[in-house]
Amino acid sequence: LPSQELTDLFLKQANDQGLTSLQGHRSVGGIRASIYNSMPHEGVLALRDFMNSFYTQHSCSR
């Protein structure tokens, strides 16, 4: 995301919706999603939907 403020907002809103552990590595920052085989398909869809909604609400560029 283009600013730390927007990154912090993304992480807070994601956490409020039960989407946790999205903080990037402490030496790099940013956001990361670790989606392994044990991740339920519904969880992937929830993250996708949240990201699309956040993108639309905050006019983020891709």
N, CA, C and O atoms as a DFTB+ gen file, in Angstrom:
248 C
 N C O
     1  1       0.842      -1.175       0.000
     2  2       0.000       0.000       0.000
     3  2       0.888       1.240       0.000
     4  3       2.034       1.176       0.445
     5  1       0.383       2.356      -0.487
     6  2       1.233       3.525      -0.695
     7  2       1.688       4.248       0.572
     8  3       2.606       5.066       0.503
     9  1       1.077       3.974       1.724
    10  2       1.505       4.657       2.948
    11  2       1.386       3.716       4.147
    12  3       0.627       2.748       4.132
    13  1       2.156       4.032       5.176
    14  2       2.089       3.239       6.405
    15  2       0.722       3.388       7.065
    16  3       0.207       2.442       7.662
    17  1       0.137       4.581       6.954
    18  2      -1.180       4.815       7.544
    19  2      -2.233       3.898       6.909
    20  3      -3.074       3.335       7.610
    21  1      -2.183       3.752       5.589
    22  2      -3.136       2.891       4.901
    23  2      -2.876       1.420       5.229
    24  3      -3.813       0.633       5.363
    25  1      -1.617       1.060       5.355
    26  2      -1.268      -0.306       5.751
    27  2      -1.810      -0.613       7.142
    28  3      -2.392      -1.674       7.369
    29  1      -1.615       0.320       8.073
    30  2      -2.121       0.124       9.437
    31  2      -3.642      -0.006       9.448
    32  3      -4.190      -0.839      10.169
    33  1      -4.322       0.817       8.651
    34  2      -5.778       0.753       8.569
    35  2      -6.226      -0.586       7.989
    36  3      -7.176      -1.194       8.485
    37  1      -5.546      -1.044       6.943
    38  2      -5.854      -2.341       6.336
    39  2      -5.742      -3.447       7.383
    40  3      -6.645      -4.272       7.522
    41  1      -4.641      -3.459       8.111
    42  2      -4.416      -4.510       9.103
    43  2      -5.454      -4.452      10.220
    44  3      -5.924      -5.493      10.678
    45  1      -5.819      -3.248      10.665
    46  2      -6.826      -3.112      11.717
    47  2      -8.185      -3.600      11.234
    48  3      -8.847      -4.376      11.923
    49  1      -8.603      -3.154      10.063
    50  2      -9.912      -3.556       9.551
    51  2      -9.955      -5.052       9.251
    52  3     -10.973      -5.704       9.485
    53  1      -8.863      -5.595       8.737
    54  2      -8.799      -7.035       8.481
    55  2      -8.929      -7.800       9.796
    56  3      -9.684      -8.767       9.887
    57  1      -8.194      -7.364      10.805
    58  2      -8.252      -8.016      12.109
    59  2      -9.661      -7.951      12.697
    60  3     -10.134      -8.917      13.296
    61  1     -10.328      -6.810      12.523
    62  2     -11.704      -6.662      13.007
    63  2     -12.647      -7.673      12.354
    64  3     -13.676      -8.027      12.930
    65  1     -12.298      -8.135      11.158
    66  2     -13.126      -9.113      10.447
    67  2     -12.617     -10.542      10.627
    68  3     -13.074     -11.465       9.953
    69  1     -11.665     -10.711      11.543
    70  2     -11.164     -12.050      11.828
    71  2     -10.057     -12.511      10.897
    72  3      -9.684     -13.684      10.909
    73  1      -9.530     -11.603      10.092
    74  2      -8.424     -11.923       9.182
    75  2      -7.138     -11.486       9.872
    76  3      -6.804     -10.302       9.892
    77  1      -6.430     -12.442      10.431
    78  2      -5.278     -12.141      11.279
    79  2      -3.977     -12.601      10.640
    80  3      -3.969     -13.299       9.627
    81  1      -2.880     -12.190      11.261
    82  2      -1.525     -12.601      10.854
    83  2      -1.195     -12.164       9.432
    84  3      -0.568     -12.912       8.682
    85  1      -1.608     -10.967       9.061
    86  2      -1.331     -10.446       7.723
    87  2      -0.164      -9.465       7.711
    88  3       0.225      -8.979       6.649
    89  1       0.395      -9.172       8.879
    90  2       1.531      -8.249       8.974
    91  2       2.725      -8.847       8.241
    92  3       3.030     -10.031       8.392
    93  1       3.395      -8.022       7.448
    94  2       4.586      -8.477       6.741
    95  2       5.723      -8.766       7.706
    96  3       5.616      -8.489       8.901
    97  1       6.799      -9.317       7.194
    98  2       7.970      -9.631       8.010
    99  2       8.518      -8.356       8.636
   100  3       8.518      -7.303       7.999
   101  1       8.979      -8.443       9.868
   102  2       9.411      -7.242      10.593
   103  2      10.560      -6.505       9.911
   104  3      10.705      -5.298      10.106
   105  1      11.375      -7.187       9.122
   106  2      12.484      -6.505       8.452
   107  2      12.074      -5.872       7.129
   108  3      12.816      -5.059       6.577
   109  1      10.900      -6.233       6.612
   110  2      10.455      -5.734       5.307
   111  2       9.197      -4.883       5.434
   112  3       9.035      -3.894       4.718
   113  1       8.309      -5.269       6.347
   114  2       7.054      -4.546       6.519
   115  2       6.015      -4.968       5.503
   116  3       6.109      -6.037       4.901
   117  1       5.026      -4.115       5.322
   118  2       3.976      -4.394       4.355
   119  2       2.980      -5.418       4.861
   120  3       2.758      -5.564       6.063
   121  1       2.394      -6.113       3.920
   122  2       1.347      -7.091       4.203
   123  2       1.689      -8.378       3.465
   124  3       2.197      -8.346       2.344
   125  1       1.409      -9.499       4.097
   126  2       1.580     -10.783       3.417
   127  2       0.519     -11.748       3.919
   128  3       0.126     -11.719       5.085
   129  1       0.078     -12.579       3.036
   130  2      -0.893     -13.612       3.390
   131  2      -0.256     -14.963       3.098
   132  3       0.107     -15.254       1.958
   133  1      -0.123     -15.774       4.119
   134  2       0.421     -17.117       3.962
   135  2      -0.754     -18.077       3.818
   136  3      -1.427     -18.407       4.794
   137  1      -0.987     -18.512       2.604
   138  2      -2.118     -19.393       2.320
   139  2      -1.553     -20.767       1.967
   140  3      -1.026     -20.978       0.875
   141  1      -1.675     -21.683       2.905
   142  2      -1.161     -23.032       2.728
   143  2      -2.311     -23.988       2.438
   144  3      -3.476     -23.591       2.415
   145  1      -1.970     -25.237       2.221
   146  2      -2.980     -26.250       1.919
   147  2      -4.043     -26.370       3.003
   148  3      -5.185     -26.725       2.715
   149  1      -3.676     -26.079       4.247
   150  2      -4.647     -26.219       5.335
   151  2      -5.577     -25.010       5.455
   152  3      -6.492     -25.017       6.279
   153  1      -5.357     -23.992       4.657
   154  2      -6.229     -22.808       4.681
   155  2      -7.550     -23.162       4.020
   156  3      -7.564     -23.564       2.857
   157  1      -8.667     -23.023       4.740
   158  2      -9.964     -23.341       4.127
   159  2     -10.264     -22.412       2.951
   160  3      -9.899     -21.236       2.962
   161  1     -10.923     -22.953       1.955
   162  2     -11.291     -22.178       0.771
   163  2     -12.100     -20.944       1.168
   164  3     -11.939     -19.880       0.570
   165  1     -12.961     -21.079       2.164
   166  2     -13.780     -19.963       2.626
   167  2     -12.916     -18.826       3.160
   168  3     -13.258     -17.655       2.993
   169  1     -11.800     -19.164       3.802
   170  2     -10.885     -18.146       4.316
   171  2     -10.226     -17.362       3.197
   172  3     -10.052     -16.148       3.295
   173  1      -9.862     -18.061       2.138
   174  2      -9.272     -17.401       0.971
   175  2     -10.294     -16.452       0.350
   176  3      -9.956     -15.328      -0.019
   177  1     -11.532     -16.900       0.235
   178  2     -12.586     -16.051      -0.332
   179  2     -12.855     -14.837       0.558
   180  3     -13.076     -13.737       0.051
   181  1     -12.838     -15.026       1.868
   182  2     -13.059     -13.911       2.791
   183  2     -11.955     -12.868       2.648
   184  3     -12.230     -11.669       2.651
   185  1     -10.708     -13.321       2.523
   186  2      -9.591     -12.391       2.337
   187  2      -9.723     -11.666       1.007
   188  3      -9.520     -10.454       0.938
   189  1     -10.057     -12.388      -0.034
   190  2     -10.250     -11.775      -1.351
   191  2     -11.329     -10.701      -1.305
   192  3     -11.140      -9.593      -1.807
   193  1     -12.446     -11.038      -0.705
   194  2     -13.558     -10.089      -0.633
   195  2     -13.178      -8.850       0.175
   196  3     -13.515      -7.727      -0.201
   197  1     -12.477      -9.063       1.287
   198  2     -12.039      -7.922       2.097
   199  2     -11.084      -7.036       1.305
   200  3     -11.216      -5.812       1.317
   201  1     -10.129      -7.644       0.623
   202  2      -9.155      -6.862      -0.144
   203  2      -9.836      -6.059      -1.250
   204  3      -9.499      -4.895      -1.464
   205  1     -10.780      -6.661      -1.945
   206  2     -11.513      -5.941      -2.990
   207  2     -12.302      -4.775      -2.403
   208  3     -12.319      -3.686      -2.976
   209  1     -12.944      -4.995      -1.280
   210  2     -13.715      -3.944      -0.624
   211  2     -12.806      -2.802      -0.173
   212  3     -13.128      -1.631      -0.374
   213  1     -11.680      -3.142       0.433
   214  2     -10.732      -2.127       0.900
   215  2     -10.208      -1.322      -0.279
   216  3     -10.111      -0.097      -0.204
   217  1      -9.874      -1.997      -1.353
   218  2      -9.388      -1.340      -2.571
   219  2     -10.409      -0.319      -3.068
   220  3     -10.054       0.813      -3.396
   221  1     -11.659      -0.720      -3.120
   222  2     -12.720       0.159      -3.614
   223  2     -12.942       1.340      -2.673
   224  3     -13.069       2.478      -3.126
   225  1     -12.989       1.079      -1.381
   226  2     -13.255       2.135      -0.398
   227  2     -12.156       3.182      -0.343
   228  3     -12.423       4.352      -0.070
   229  1     -10.927       2.770      -0.600
   230  2      -9.791       3.672      -0.416
   231  2      -9.113       4.048      -1.729
   232  3      -8.032       4.637      -1.722
   233  1      -9.733       3.718      -2.837
   234  2      -9.224       4.073      -4.170
   235  2      -7.741       3.756      -4.314
   236  3      -6.963       4.582      -4.792
   237  1      -7.362       2.565      -3.900
   238  2      -5.965       2.140      -4.005
   239  2      -5.647       1.812      -5.459
   240  3      -6.501       1.331      -6.204
   241  1      -4.410       2.079      -5.846
   242  2      -3.994       1.699      -7.198
   243  2      -3.315       0.348      -7.135
   244  3      -2.708      -0.008      -6.125
   245  1      -3.419      -0.395      -8.210
   246  2      -2.821      -1.735      -8.245
   247  2      -1.442      -1.684      -8.809
   248  3      -0.781      -2.717      -8.918
